[in-house]
Amino acid sequence: MKYTGLNLSRNTPEHVPAPPTLDPEPFLLDPAPPVSSTPTINAANAPVVSGDDDDPHGEEDDNKTADGHFQSARDSDGDEAGHTHSNWANLDQRLVYREKKSYPWLTMDKTGLGCAICKKVGSLGPEKTAGVKLAKEWISGSVTSSAPDWRKKQRALRKKVFEHGSTKAHVMASNICDKADENILVNAVTNIQSDQVQTTARIFRTAYKEAKRHRPAHGFEHEIDCQEMNGVDMGRILHSNVACSHIQQHIATDMKRKLFERIVTCAPKIGLMLDEATGLNKKSTLIVYLRMQLPEMESPDNIFFNLVELDDFGAEGIVGKLLDALDHANLDKAFLSKTLVGLTCDGASVMLGRKSGVATRLKTRFPNIMVWHCSAHRLELAVGDVMKEMGAINHFKILMDKLYALYSTSNKNRVELKECADGLNIQLCKIGRVLDNRWVASSLRTVEAMWRSYPALHGHFTYNGLAKRLSSHAFVCNLGFMYDALQELSELSLELQKRECNIIMAHKAICRQIRVFEAMSERPGRYSLLSQGGCMMFFGSLARNLEKRMFSQGKDQTGYNKLIEDLKVLYPQHWPQDGDALFGESEVEMLCQQFCIDNPRKVIRAFREYRDNNGTFIPDELNDLLAAVNIVPISSAECERGFSQMNLICTANRASLLPSTISSLLFLCLVGPPLTRFNPFPYVRSWIAKGHRTALNTRCRERSRGTEAGGSIDAVWAVLDK
């Protein structure tokens, strides 16, 4: 028979045995003060605990416990004769768990009470002194009492637990456990080698600075030589490019370990940002960012996670490599099923394919994940749709590409154009491509350069072909409204690429921009006053295609509208003035299910409080839901920035770098603190703890410092030294 409590009814028939227990009182009443406080019992003469001791205070007043605390009236109304407890396994362990706050070391099993700290230590070893030893009963978990009745047995156990927490042996065992967690051996070694640690830390700072500045490791020796010439002691070894690379790898690995240990401990909601590209080293890689908000962060941020080399370019291969990389950082499937809320990537078919894309396969494994097609990429697709509708835009683009080819491949043409500009007192801007595979902001720079350099370009053309097309009314009109449109699109694109942009902010920005384009189709902008008819068609097409592309998830426009309506209830500016008392509660419950928020009823009660104060104060229970909404990434522009940083690292001279090395350098550049806030000493200690040499180590050959021979130019150097 399983007992759910320790109650003993006074009307229990004598022929039905029932375990006598205390009803509302915990197993250990009146918890004792912590071990660090002044003990009330002298540790020197502390009684030795025995598994068969009788209650030493068996004749005391029934209203007073063995440790001097009085019992409540419910415990002092007399013992119940005839009820003994012989089966220890029937004790309710929940009573012991309630005392864990005061006695975290207390354990209980079928044989009796025990001490987790004493069991872990086992023996005091060299800390042992005369007359002090750990009681074997506490180690084996067999502390009981043989008092004649249950009340007295309980008092005796209270006293034994209270006294054990104050004994000298238990305190010494606690100190041993604390010292074991402090890496005493590693700290002792590093303290002995304090001078070597200081010198090695200078090497680490220098290697870290080279990584932050995207500098190759082959210049590390020259950096060391410069510091030594300035009078800084840089040691004997660790001066080579190989040592620099190993140090950078060690720092990056240690930083990742600390960061992901913190992530696993806090378990924040996580969003994934993915993009695939091929670098200068001719290897296809997948760059992965995490969007999250740790308790110490004021708002969500995008954190570089890893650069994964791809062997299989199919969706299944990408998913396998991605999950392996996450699992290697202890972000396994069980962890992700509770924390992963969003995924964003570009519109490549391997990423967003409906039947077997990466997003579809991840959604099969994590059903609650919200897949989002990058808003910035969708904006580019909307512009592409406008180009298909407007034939005049294609002619404009063809002419701009010809101008770009004319001046990008001929130095003679560039010089002649500069002479024309100087004669007109015009500062030339670089003309690039327009409406290609780059962001619309780059197209804006090209059109702006064309607008400002138009007089010089017109003056440079002396032959009829391009001069006639450049001076045509249609080209000038197209240039004008393209300038107006690209200004608006560029600002919208930059808004969508911001790190703090969330779903609602993006939706509001897109709605505002659509209204602007609809208005511009009726009232031209500053640069498009020359052609009213073409302007109306162009801006009207922009408004329609933006709405078609941006207000949907794939082709599911209904699901997008439902999501926006659910999210609006979290923002006071969207609340109706005459909403009823249950306004928004069903939407909040749906969002809790979508983002795997525990206890939706608690969130709903917090939402009611949030709604009553008109959004001036956000209850703590609602913060998790708001943070999860903000963590869903809506743009993969961060991945594009990561690839730009990767191109600074993997240059033509460093194209042989492995993806793992590039990933470590990227982590230092993007996630590592600035040089002024970098503390090298923890990484030096872990370096020494792994058995690596310090910069002053004398058991290896010192770096050779040969002088550079200039041959016949030595005489010139001698003159320059004077």
N, C-alpha and C positions, 0 to 999 in steps of 0.2 A: 504494500500500500504506500503510495507517495503522498507525503505531507507537504502542503503548500505553505504552511506557517508553523510557528512553534506555540500555538495556543493550546491550553489544556482546560477543557470545560470542567467545572466543579460537578457537573451532573453526569460525568462519564461513568458508565457502569463499571463495577469492579472487575467483571470478567472480560472486559475489552481493554487490552493494554494500549496506552497512548503515551507518547514521549512527553514528559513534563517540560514545558518551555515557558519563556516569558512572552507575553502577548505584544505590547507595543514597544517595550524597551529593547534597545539593541543588545547584542551579545556582550559588548563591552560598554558599560555605562560610564558617563563622565570621563571623556578622554583625558589622558594625562598630558602635561605640557610637553613640548618638543624636547628632543635629546639635548639640544644646545642650551636649554634653560637650566637653571640651578637645580640639581637633583635633590629630592627630599630624603633620599636614602643614601647613606655613605656607601660608595662603591667598594671600599676596602672590605667591609664586613657584609657585603651583599650575600644573601642566602643562596646556596647552591640549589638549582632547580632540579627536582627529581620528578620522574614520571609517576611516582606512587606516593607523593607527599599528601598528608592530610591537610585540611584547612587549618592553618595556624591560628586563625581567629574564629574558630568554630563556636566559641562561647560568647562572642561579642553581641552587642545589641543588634537586633535584626534590622533596625533602620539605618545602620551605618555600614558602609562597605569596607573592605579590607584596606583600601588606600586612603581612608579618611573621608570619603565623600558620602553624603547621606543619600539613601535611595528615595525614590518617589513613594507616594502613598500606595501606589498600585503594587510596589514590590514589598512593602512592609506590612502587608495584611496577613502575614503568616505563611509558613511553609505548608506544603501539602503533603501530609504524611502518607507514606505508603507508595509514593510515586518516585521511583528511581530511574536513572537513565543509564542503561548499560550498553546501548548501541550507539557509538559515537557517530556512525555514518548518518544517523537520522537528524543531525544538527543542520539547521538551515544556513547555508553558506552566505546567503545574502546579509545576514547579521554581521558576519566578519567583514564583508566587503564594505559595509557602511562605516567601518572603523579604519579603513585604509588611509583616510586623510590624516589621522593622528598616528597610526602605526602602519606605515606603508610596507614595512618588512614582514608583517604578520601573515602567516600562511596557515592553512588547515587542510587536513586530509582525513582519511578514515581512522588513523591511529591517534590523532591529537593535533595540538597546535605546534607551530614551528616558526623559525626565524629564517627568512630568505637570505639575509646578510651573513649570518653565521654559517649557513649551509654553503654559500658561495665561497667564503674564505676558508672554511674547514679547519684551519689551524693558524694561530697567530705568528708562527714562525719566529724570525728574529725579533719581532716586537713583543714576544712573550716575556713576562716578568714573573717574579715569585708570587705564587698564590693567585695568579690570574690565568684562567683558561676558559675556553668556550665549552659550555655545557653540551654534552652529547645528545641530551634530550631535545634541546632546541635545534640542533643540527639535523637530527633524524626526524623531527616533527612528531614527537611522541609525548609532548607535555600534556598531562591530564591531571585529574584530581580524584582522590578516593574518598571524598567527603561523604557522609551518610545520606544526605538528601541533596536535591537539585539546587536549592537556594544557596546553601553553603558551598557547594561545588562551584557555582558560578562566581561567588565572591572570591574564592581561592584563585580561580583562573584570572579574574580581573587583577588581582594583586600580583600574580606572577608575570603577567604581560607588562604591567606598569613598572615593576621593579627591573625586569629584563632590559627595558629601554634605557635605564639609567646605569646599568652595570658598566664597570670599566672595560670588561671584555667585549661587550657589544659596541661600545664607543670606539674602541681600538679597531674592531673589525670594520666599522663604518669608515674610519679614516683610511684603512687599507684599500677599501673599494674606491674611495674618492681619489686616492693617489694613483690607482691603476688606470683611472680614466684620464689622467693628466699627462700621459706619456712621459713619465719621469725619466726614463732612460734616454729618450730622444732629447729632452730638454737638458739633461745633465751633460750629454755629449756636446750639444751646441753651446752650452755655457762654458765648458772647458775650451772650446774652440772659438771663443768670442772674437778674437782678432781675425781668425780665418773667416768667420761669418761676416764681419764687417767688410772685408776685402771682397769676398764672393758676392755680397750684396751689390757692390759697385758694378761687378760684371753683369749681374742680373738686370740692373737698371739700364745699362748700356744696351743689352740685347733687347730689352723691352722697348726702349726708345727706337731702335732700328725697326722693330715690327710696327710700331704705331706710325712711323713715317714711310712705310712701304719700301724700306731700303733693303737691298739684297744682302745676304750674309757674307758675301765675299769681300765686302768693305769693312768687316768687323775688326780686323787686325789694325787697319789704319786708324779706326776710331780709338782703339786701345792705345796705340802709339801717341796719338794727339793728347789723350788725357795724361799719359805718363810724362810727356814733355811739359805739361802744365803742373807737374809735381804731385800727381795723384798716384798712390800705391795701388796698382791693379794686379798684383800677384805674379806668380810664375807661369801658370797654365790657364786653360779655358779661354785662350785668345784666338782660336781658329774659327773658321766659318762653320765647321762641323759642330764645335761646342756651342756656337751661337744658335744654330738650328735646334740642337738638343735642348738647350735652355728654354727657347721659345716654346717648343713642344711641351716641355714639362710645366711651364707656367700655364699654358692654355689648358692642359689636361687637368691640372689642379683647380683652376678657376671653374671649369665645367663641372667637376665633381662637387664643389661647394654649392654652385648654383642649383644643380639638379637635386642635390640632397635637400636643399631648402624647398624646392618645388614639390618634391614627394612628401615632405613633412606638412606643408601648408595645403596641398591639393587644391590650388585655385582652378577656376574654369580656364580652359585653354582653347585658343583658335589657331588653326594651321594655315600658313600661306606658302604655296608651292609654285615653283616655276622651273622649267627645264631649258637648258641652253648648252652650247658647246663652246668651250673657252679656247684660248690660243694654244693650249696644249693638246688640242684635237680630241679631247675626251668629253663625252656627254655627261653632264652632272645635273643633279636635282638640288636646288637650293631650298632650304627649309627654314622658315621663321616661325616662332611661337608668339602669339599675342596673349598676354596674361596680365594679371594685376596681383602682385604679392601684397601681404598686409602692410608692408612698409611703403608701398607706392601709393601716390595720391590718385593716379589715373592709370588705365591700361597702357601698355607700351609693347612695341614689337622687338623681340629679342632674337638675334641670330642663333639658330640651333646647330645646323650642320650642313656640310656640302657633301652630298652622297654621290659616289660614282655609279653610273648605270651601265650594266652589262646587257640587260634585256630592256629594249626600248618599248616593249608593250606595257599595257596597263597593269597586268599581273606582276610583271617584273618590277615596275616602279613601286607598286604597293608593297611587295615583299621587302625591297630594299628600305623603304620608308619605315615600315614596322620594325625591321631589324635594328635600324638606327635608334628609333625611339625606345625599344626594349633594352638596348645597350646602355641607355641613360636611365634605366630603371623606370621608364614610362611604359609599363607593359599594358596588355589589353585590359586587364581588370581596372587599372588606374585610369586609362583613357575612356573606358565605358562610363565612368562617373564624372570625368572632367572635360572631355572633348565636346565642344558645343558648336564649332563652326569650322568651315573650310572654304578658302577662296583660291582661285587660280585663273589663268587666262582661258581663252575660249578654244584652245587646241582640242581636237577630237579625242586624243588619247587621255586628256584630263577630264573633259566633261561629256564624253560619249554616253548616251542614254542607256545602252545595253551593257557595255563592258568597260566603261571609262574608269579612271582612277577614283573619281568622286562616287560613282555608282558602287564600286567594290568596297570603298570605305563605308558608305552608308549601309551596305549589307552587314558589315561587322559592327557598326555603331549606328543603330537606327535613328537616334535622336539628333544626329549631327545635321547642322544647317549648311547646305552647299550654296555658295554665292559666287556667281560669275563676276569677275573683277569689274567694278563700275567704270574705272578709267579705260579699260579695254572695250567695254560696251559703248562708251562714248565715241571711241575711234570707229567702231563698226557703224554707229549712227551717221557719222560724217561720211563714211564710205557709201552708205545707202543714198545719201544726198547726191554724191558725185554720180551715182548710177542714174538718178532721175534727171539731173541737170546736165545736159550735154555741153553747155557753155563752160562749165567748170572743168570738164576734161580738156577742152581747147586751151583754157587758161593754164592748166597744169602742164600741158605739153610745151607751151611756150616758155614757161618758167624752167622746165627741165633743160630746154635748149640753151637758155641763158646761163644756167649753172654749168653745163658742159662746155660752153664757149669760154668761160673765164676760169674754170677749175683745171683745165688741161693746157692752157697757153699762157706762158709768162708774158709774151708780147702783148696780148690783149689786155692783161691786167695792168701793165705799165701804161698803155694808151688810155685805158679807162681812168686811171689815177691822174693822168695829165689833164683830162677833161674835167674831172672833179676839182682839181686844184684851180683850174681856170675859172670855175664857177663858185669857188670857195665852199665846196660841199665835202663833208666828211663821209667817206665811203663806208658802208657796212657789208659784211660778207653775205653773199647770196648763196643759199643752199637749196635743197630740194623742198618741195611743198607737197603736203598731204601724202607722204610716203609712210613707211612702217614705223616712224617715230611718233612721239606725242604731238598733239596739235600745237603745243607751245613752241616747238621748233619750226613749225610752219608759220606761226605768227612772226617769228624773228625774220624769216625769209621775206614774207610779204612786207613787213615793216622796212627792211633794208631796201626792197624794191621801190617802195613808195618814196623813201628819202633820197634814193640815188637815181630817181627817174630822169631828172634833167641831164645828169651826166651820161646816163645810158643813151638817152635820145640824141645827145650831141656826139656820142662816139660812133654811132652807126652812120656810115656814109653811103652804104649800098641799100638798094630799095627793099630787099626781102624782109629782114627783121625790122628795119626802120619803119616800114609801112604797117606791119602788124603791131609794133609797139605803140605807134601813134594812133591806132584805130580807136574809134569811140567805144567799141565793145570791150577791148582790153582794159581801157581806163575805167569803165563801169564795173567790170568784173573785179579789177584790183580794189576798187573802193569798197564794194560790199563784202569782199573776202576779208579785207582789213577789219571791218566792223564785226563780222561773224567770228573770225579767229580770235579777236580780243575777248569776246564773250566766252567762246569755247575754251580758250586757254585758262581763263579764270575759273571756270567750272571744273576743268581737269585738275588744276592745282588744288581746288577745294576738296575734290574726291580723293586726292592722293595724300591728304594730311593724316598724320598718325592718329589724331584724336577723333577723326570722323567716324561716326557710327551710322546705323541704318536710317534712323530718323533724320539725322543731320543731312545725310546724302539725299534722302527723299525730299526734304524741304528745299535744298539747293537746286535740285533738278526741276521741281515744280516751279520755283521762282524763275529759272532760266527759260522754261517753256513759255511762261507768260510774257517774258521779255521778248522772245523771238516772235510771238504772235503779235505783240504790239509793234515791233519793228517792221513786220510785213505791211503795216498800214502807215507807219511814220518812219521814214528812213533814218539811219544813223548819220553820223558826222561825215563819213567817207562815201556813203552810198546815195547821196542826194542827186547824183548825176543820172541815175537810171531807176525810175520809179517802178516800172513794170517788172523787170528782171529781179529787182530787190524783193518785191512782194512774193514772187514764186520761190525764190531761194530761201528766205526766212520762214515762209510757211512750210516748206519741205523740211527744214531743220526742226521746227517744232513738232511735226508729225513723227519724224523718225526718232527723235529723242524720246517721245512718249512711248513709241512702239518698242524700242530697245531697252530703255531703262526701267520701265514699270512692269517688269516680268522677271520670272526665274525660268530661263529657257523660253518655252512657249506657254508657261503656266502663269497667265496674268491674274487669274482668280486667286491662286494661292498667294501671290505677292500682295494683292489688295487686302486679303484676310490677315496676313501677317502685319501689315502696316496698321490696320484698324486695331489689332490686338496690342501693338506696341504703343499706340497713341494714348491709351488709358494710363500709362505710366508718367505722362508729361502733363503738368497742370494747364499749359496753354491750349490743350486740346479737350479739356473737360467742358461739358455743357453746364450752363448756369442753373438749369432746373433738373439736374440728374437725380435719380431716386437713390435710396439708401444702399441698394445693391449694385450700383453702377460700377462696371469694370471688374467685378469679382470673378465672373466666369472667364474673362480674358486673362486675368492674373493666374487663375488655376491652370489654364491651357499653357501659358508661358512657363509655369513651374514644371509641368510635365515635359515641355519641349527642352528645357535646359537642365533637367534632372535636379531640381531643387527639392530637398527633403522638407517634409512637413508643410504642405501647401496651406493648411489652415492657419498656421502661424504667420505665413506671409500675407494671407488675406486680412487677418486682424491688423497687421502692421499697415497694410494698404488703406484700411479704414481710418486709421489714425493719421496717415499721410494725407488722405483726402480731407479730413476734418480740419487740419491746420493749413489747408490750401497750398500744400507743397512747400511750406516754409521750413519744415524740419523732416528729415528722412529717418524713420526708425531703423534700427540696426537689422531687424529681421528682413527688411526690404532691400537692404544694400546688396545682398547676394544676387538677387534677381536683376537689379539695375546694372551691377558689374557684369553679369553674364551677357546682358544685352549689348553692353559697350564692348565686350571682348570679341563678339562675332566680327571677323574681319570682312571689310567690304571692298578692299582693293589689294592687289598684289604688287603695288608700286614699290613696296619695301624690297621685294625680291629683285626688282630692276635696279634699285640702288645698290643692293648687294652684289649684283653682277658688275656694276660699274666699279665697285671697290675691288672685286676680283681681277678685273682687267688692269688695275693699278699694280696688283701684286704679281700676277702671271703675265709678264711682259714677254717680248720676243727673246730677250736674253735669259729669261727664267721659265721658258716653256716646258722644261722637263720636270717641274715640280709636281709631286704627287697630289691628288685631290685631298688626301688626309692632311698634308702639310699646308695646302692652301686654306683648308677649313680651320686649322689652328691659327693661322695668321689672320684670317678673317675674324675669328672670335676675339682675338686680341685687339684688332682695329675697331670693331663695331661694338663690342660688349665691355672690353677692358676699360678700367678707369683711366683718366688722363695721367700723363707722366708725373705731374706734381702730386697726385693722390695715390700713386702706386706704392704699396708697401712690399718690398722684396723679401723681408725677413721670414714670413711664413713659408714662402716657396723655397728659400735657401735651406730652412730646417727640413722640409720634406725632401729636398734634394739630397741632403746629407743622410737622412734616415733611410733612403733607398740605396745607400752605399756608394754614391757618386763622390768624386774627389772635390775638395775645395780649391780655391785659387792659389793657396799657399802650400799645397801638398808637395812634399819633398820626395815622395816615393816614385816619381815619374820624371821623365826627361823634361827639362825646361825648354820653352820655346826658343828656337834659334832666331837671333836678330841680326841678320847679315846686313851690311851696308850696301846701298844701291850704287853700283858702279856706272858712271856716265861715260867712261872712255875719254875721248878727246874733248867732250863738252865740260869735263871737270874744271878746266881752266876758266870757262865762262861762269860756272857756279862759284868759283873762288872769287871772281870779280864782284858777283852779286852779293856775296856775304859781307863785303866791306862796307 
